[in-house]
């Protein structure tokens, strides 16, 4: 399965992946998903919004099912494992159970949620938010990408039949277990290949709009400038300092500049802040401090700044009983928090009992071509997922 996915959306120069939702590479991955489901005689159900579940319903299986899986989209120039590892491992775990003659008494589904990364439409875990009804339909319909393409138009262009709102297919789900490559080195330090998630940190994205006075880069004296780029630069430094002081995370990872000319002072800078912390209060305080310092700097620079929250998620504790049960099944696997957001957290917020398994990442690097997982650890992940499925679905 890895060999089939590896070339899709890969940058030959960097080795990274760009699988933007509802674009060609991600759709090719979804076609692969459909083919793998068909090879196993799984019944694929689509919700019209880009999400899908491939159901294994052997004779006698009844009731609400156990869902596994993850996502197939990526950040721009991202790693190979973030998302696809969970989908591939889910298919492989079903293969393992079948080889062992295990017949579940509950349906088992392999799910894929679209636009988990938020790389195209700016909302992380958009597919699972849509599927669970945790984003307003009108808000979702107003989303558009950097090229001005609206979400609904992007869906329709690839054959989806969008009806925004909670997906009926999730009514068939009792529990969700998402396997994911670890985005950090906790398991490396513990010398353990597999871990179980305890919680997903509070996180969100805020847009900072800096406005100033465009002018000539050579003819305008430094003391006469009202440069929004300078205000942004000092804000980025303030974010770094405040996050370090508070034990949180703050990243300005995306910036746009107008008019974006080398020899001109900008008129406008837009910058997106990703802020994360162990609890929502910490994140709120961090963003408020960064915004306050940005405003103070704007006054000195003769510029303006406004801050708009685009997506915010609280700290999500995964089902404690389920996580402990899984850790016990796996021989007292370590239970660790994650600073990353995941579809499992969205489903947990929506009332679906959820848990996560992590597979060791030797580099600890993620959202980068350097993201990696050793095959031996991946196979440990498949074995762990198979054990969990056998326990939960039989």
CORZI-V228585 format. One line per field, one symbol per residue. burial: + if it has 9 or more other C-alpha atoms within 8 Angstrom, else -. A space follows every 50 residues. Layout:
burial = ???
This chain:
burial = ----+--++++---+++++++++-++++++-+-+-+++---+++++++++ ++++++++--++-+++++++++++++++++++++++++++++++-+++-- ---++++++++++++++++++-++++++++++++--+--++-+++---++ +--+++-+-+-+-++-+-+--++++++++++++++-++---+++++++++ ++++++++++++++++---+----+++++-++-+++-+++-+++---+++ ++--+-++-----+++++++++++++++++-++--++-+++-+++-+++- +++++-+-++++-++++++--++--+++++--+++++++-++++++++-- -++++++++++++++++++-++++--++-+++++++++++--++
